[in-house]
Amino acid sequence: MAKAGKKGREDVFLECSECKNRNYRTSKSTRDATKKLAFKKYCEFCRKHTEHKEKKK
């Protein structure tokens, strides 16, 4: 039986809060997600760990 695929998932970009570059892409559930994603990740443009927040396409 084939897999269901990515139904109910939405692609989002993670944008650096300091330099505003979109460095990462991920997906999140459309049913369960009520808040925007925010992670502390490495930004190669700033050359340090900064908070990356969710932005739509």
N, CA, C and O atoms as a GROMACS GRO file, in nm:
protein
  228
    1MET      N    1   0.084  -0.118   0.000
    1MET     CA    2   0.000   0.000   0.000
    1MET      C    3   0.089   0.124   0.000
    1MET      O    4   0.189   0.128   0.071
    2ALA      N    5   0.054   0.223  -0.078
    2ALA     CA    6   0.133   0.345  -0.092
    2ALA      C    7   0.116   0.434   0.031
    2ALA      O    8   0.014   0.431   0.100
    3LYS      N    9   0.218   0.514   0.056
    3LYS     CA   10   0.212   0.608   0.167
    3LYS      C   11   0.116   0.722   0.133
    3LYS      O   12   0.091   0.751   0.016
    4ALA      N   13   0.064   0.785   0.235
    4ALA     CA   14  -0.034   0.892   0.216
    4ALA      C   15   0.029   1.020   0.163
    4ALA      O   16  -0.042   1.104   0.110
    5GLY      N   17   0.159   1.037   0.176
    5GLY     CA   18   0.224   1.159   0.130
    5GLY      C   19   0.229   1.263   0.240
    5GLY      O   20   0.228   1.228   0.359
    6LYS      N   21   0.233   1.387   0.202
    6LYS     CA   22   0.244   1.495   0.299
    6LYS      C   23   0.114   1.574   0.309
    6LYS      O   24   0.116   1.698   0.307
    7LYS      N   25   0.004   1.505   0.320
    7LYS     CA   26  -0.123   1.574   0.338
    7LYS      C   27  -0.127   1.636   0.476
    7LYS      O   28  -0.084   1.574   0.574
    8GLY      N   29  -0.177   1.756   0.485
    8GLY     CA   30  -0.185   1.822   0.614
    8GLY      C   31  -0.054   1.886   0.657
    8GLY      O   32  -0.041   1.927   0.772
    9ARG      N   33   0.044   1.895   0.566
    9ARG     CA   34   0.172   1.958   0.597
    9ARG      C   35   0.186   2.083   0.512
    9ARG      O   36   0.132   2.091   0.402
   10GLU      N   37   0.258   2.179   0.564
   10GLU     CA   38   0.276   2.306   0.497
   10GLU      C   39   0.424   2.342   0.500
   10GLU      O   40   0.487   2.334   0.605
   11ASP      N   41   0.480   2.382   0.386
   11ASP     CA   42   0.620   2.422   0.380
   11ASP      C   43   0.634   2.566   0.429
   11ASP      O   44   0.557   2.654   0.391
   12VAL      N   45   0.733   2.588   0.516
   12VAL     CA   46   0.761   2.721   0.568
   12VAL      C   47   0.911   2.745   0.564
   12VAL      O   48   0.989   2.650   0.565
   13PHE      N   49   0.950   2.871   0.560
   13PHE     CA   50   1.090   2.908   0.566
   13PHE      C   51   1.121   2.965   0.704
   13PHE      O   52   1.035   3.024   0.769
   14LEU      N   53   1.246   2.946   0.748
   14LEU     CA   54   1.292   3.005   0.873
   14LEU      C   55   1.383   3.122   0.838
   14LEU      O   56   1.482   3.106   0.767
   15GLU      N   57   1.348   3.239   0.888
   15GLU     CA   58   1.419   3.362   0.856
   15GLU      C   59   1.496   3.412   0.977
   15GLU      O   60   1.443   3.412   1.089
   16CYS      N   61   1.620   3.453   0.955
   16CYS     CA   62   1.703   3.506   1.063
   16CYS      C   63   1.642   3.636   1.114
   16CYS      O   64   1.600   3.721   1.036
   17SER      N   65   1.637   3.651   1.245
   17SER     CA   66   1.575   3.771   1.302
   17SER      C   67   1.666   3.893   1.293
   17SER      O   68   1.618   4.005   1.308
   18GLU      N   69   1.795   3.873   1.268
   18GLU     CA   70   1.887   3.987   1.260
   18GLU      C   71   1.910   4.035   1.117
   18GLU      O   72   1.893   4.153   1.089
   19CYS      N   73   1.947   3.945   1.026
   19CYS     CA   74   1.980   3.987   0.890
   19CYS      C   75   1.867   3.962   0.790
   19CYS      O   76   1.878   4.002   0.674
   20LYS      N   77   1.759   3.897   0.832
   20LYS     CA   78   1.639   3.871   0.750
   20LYS      C   79   1.663   3.779   0.631
   20LYS      O   80   1.584   3.780   0.538
   21ASN      N   81   1.770   3.700   0.631
   21ASN     CA   82   1.791   3.601   0.526
   21ASN      C   83   1.716   3.474   0.561
   21ASN      O   84   1.708   3.435   0.677
   22ARG      N   85   1.660   3.411   0.459
   22ARG     CA   86   1.587   3.286   0.479
   22ARG      C   87   1.684   3.171   0.456
   22ARG      O   88   1.718   3.139   0.343
   23ASN      N   89   1.730   3.111   0.565
   23ASN     CA   90   1.837   3.013   0.561
   23ASN      C   91   1.788   2.868   0.562
   23ASN      O   92   1.858   2.780   0.511
   24TYR      N   93   1.673   2.842   0.618
   24TYR     CA   94   1.627   2.705   0.636
   24TYR      C   95   1.484   2.691   0.583
   24TYR      O   96   1.406   2.786   0.583
   25ARG      N   97   1.451   2.568   0.540
   25ARG     CA   98   1.315   2.535   0.497
   25ARG      C   99   1.272   2.411   0.574
   25ARG      O  100   1.350   2.318   0.592
   26THR      N  101   1.149   2.410   0.620
   26THR     CA  102   1.096   2.296   0.694
   26THR      C  103   0.946   2.287   0.666
   26THR      O  104   0.891   2.369   0.593
   27SER      N  105   0.883   2.189   0.724
   27SER     CA  106   0.738   2.176   0.709
   27SER      C  107   0.677   2.161   0.847
   27SER      O  108   0.742   2.117   0.941
   28LYS      N  109   0.550   2.199   0.856
   28LYS     CA  110   0.480   2.184   0.984
   28LYS      C  111   0.338   2.139   0.957
   28LYS      O  112   0.286   2.155   0.846
   29SER      N  113   0.276   2.083   1.057
   29SER     CA  114   0.141   2.033   1.046
   29SER      C  115   0.043   2.149   1.042
   29SER      O  116   0.057   2.244   1.119
   30THR      N  117  -0.054   2.141   0.955
   30THR     CA  118  -0.154   2.247   0.947
   30THR      C  119  -0.264   2.228   1.052
   30THR      O  120  -0.331   2.324   1.089
   31ARG      N  121  -0.282   2.107   1.098
   31ARG     CA  122  -0.387   2.080   1.197
   31ARG      C  123  -0.343   2.120   1.337
   31ARG      O  124  -0.421   2.180   1.411
   32ASP      N  125  -0.219   2.085   1.376
   32ASP     CA  126  -0.176   2.101   1.514
   32ASP      C  127  -0.109   2.234   1.542
   32ASP      O  128  -0.101   2.276   1.658
   33ALA      N  129  -0.060   2.301   1.440
   33ALA     CA  130   0.019   2.422   1.461
   33ALA      C  131  -0.070   2.542   1.487
   33ALA      O  132  -0.151   2.581   1.403
   34THR      N  133  -0.054   2.601   1.604
   34THR     CA  134  -0.127   2.723   1.636
   34THR      C  135  -0.032   2.842   1.648
   34THR      O  136  -0.072   2.956   1.624
   35LYS      N  137   0.093   2.814   1.685
   35LYS     CA  138   0.193   2.920   1.700
   35LYS      C  139   0.293   2.911   1.586
   35LYS      O  140   0.306   2.808   1.520
   36LYS      N  141   0.364   3.021   1.563
   36LYS     CA  142   0.469   3.021   1.462
   36LYS      C  143   0.592   2.955   1.520
   36LYS      O  144   0.620   2.964   1.639
   37LEU      N  145   0.667   2.887   1.433
   37LEU     CA  146   0.788   2.819   1.476
   37LEU      C  147   0.898   2.921   1.501
   37LEU      O  148   0.907   3.022   1.432
   38ALA      N  149   0.983   2.893   1.599
   38ALA     CA  150   1.100   2.976   1.627
   38ALA      C  151   1.208   2.885   1.684
   38ALA      O  152   1.187   2.816   1.784
   39PHE      N  153   1.324   2.886   1.620
   39PHE     CA  154   1.437   2.804   1.664
   39PHE      C  155   1.562   2.890   1.671
   39PHE      O  156   1.573   2.991   1.601
   40LYS      N  157   1.655   2.851   1.755
   40LYS     CA  158   1.785   2.916   1.759
   40LYS      C  159   1.878   2.832   1.673
   40LYS      O  160   1.915   2.721   1.712
   41LYS      N  161   1.916   2.885   1.555
   41LYS     CA  162   1.996   2.812   1.459
   41LYS      C  163   2.113   2.898   1.414
   41LYS      O  164   2.117   3.018   1.439
   42TYR      N  165   2.208   2.835   1.346
   42TYR     CA  166   2.326   2.904   1.298
   42TYR      C  167   2.295   2.978   1.168
   42TYR      O  168   2.239   2.919   1.075
   43CYS      N  169   2.332   3.105   1.161
   43CYS     CA  170   2.318   3.185   1.040
   43CYS      C  171   2.457   3.205   0.981
   43CYS      O  172   2.544   3.263   1.045
   44GLU      N  173   2.477   3.157   0.859
   44GLU     CA  174   2.610   3.167   0.797
   44GLU      C  175   2.641   3.309   0.752
   44GLU      O  176   2.757   3.342   0.728
   45PHE      N  177   2.540   3.394   0.738
   45PHE     CA  178   2.563   3.533   0.699
   45PHE      C  179   2.604   3.617   0.819
   45PHE      O  180   2.692   3.703   0.808
   46CYS      N  181   2.542   3.594   0.934
   46CYS     CA  182   2.578   3.664   1.058
   46CYS      C  183   2.698   3.598   1.126
   46CYS      O  184   2.767   3.660   1.207
   47ARG      N  185   2.723   3.470   1.092
   47ARG     CA  186   2.828   3.388   1.151
   47ARG      C  187   2.812   3.369   1.302
   47ARG      O  188   2.909   3.373   1.378
   48LYS      N  189   2.686   3.349   1.343
   48LYS     CA  190   2.659   3.319   1.484
   48LYS      C  191   2.521   3.256   1.495
   48LYS      O  192   2.445   3.254   1.398
   49HIS      N  193   2.489   3.206   1.612
   49HIS     CA  194   2.359   3.148   1.636
   49HIS      C  195   2.260   3.260   1.668
   49HIS      O  196   2.282   3.341   1.758
   50THR      N  197   2.152   3.263   1.591
   50THR     CA  198   2.047   3.364   1.611
   50THR      C  199   1.912   3.294   1.608
   50THR      O  200   1.902   3.178   1.569
   51GLU      N  201   1.811   3.366   1.648
   51GLU     CA  202   1.676   3.310   1.644
   51GLU      C  203   1.623   3.320   1.502
   51GLU      O  204   1.631   3.425   1.438
   52HIS      N  205   1.569   3.210   1.454
   52HIS     CA  206   1.508   3.202   1.322
   52HIS      C  207   1.359   3.180   1.341
   52HIS      O  208   1.317   3.087   1.410
   53LYS      N  209   1.279   3.266   1.280
   53LYS     CA  210   1.133   3.260   1.294
   53LYS      C  211   1.070   3.219   1.162
   53LYS      O  212   1.127   3.237   1.054
   54GLU      N  213   0.953   3.163   1.174
   54GLU     CA  214   0.880   3.113   1.057
   54GLU      C  215   0.828   3.226   0.970
   54GLU      O  216   0.773   3.325   1.019
   55LYS      N  217   0.847   3.210   0.840
   55LYS     CA  218   0.790   3.300   0.739
   55LYS      C  219   0.729   3.214   0.630
   55LYS      O  220   0.783   3.108   0.597
   56LYS      N  221   0.618   3.257   0.576
   56LYS     CA  222   0.554   3.184   0.467
   56LYS      C  223   0.632   3.207   0.339
   56LYS      O  224   0.720   3.292   0.334
   57LYS      N  225   0.600   3.132   0.236
   57LYS     CA  226   0.666   3.148   0.106
   57LYS      C  227   0.643   3.282   0.052
   57LYS      O  228   0.691   3.313  -0.057
   0.00000   0.00000   0.00000
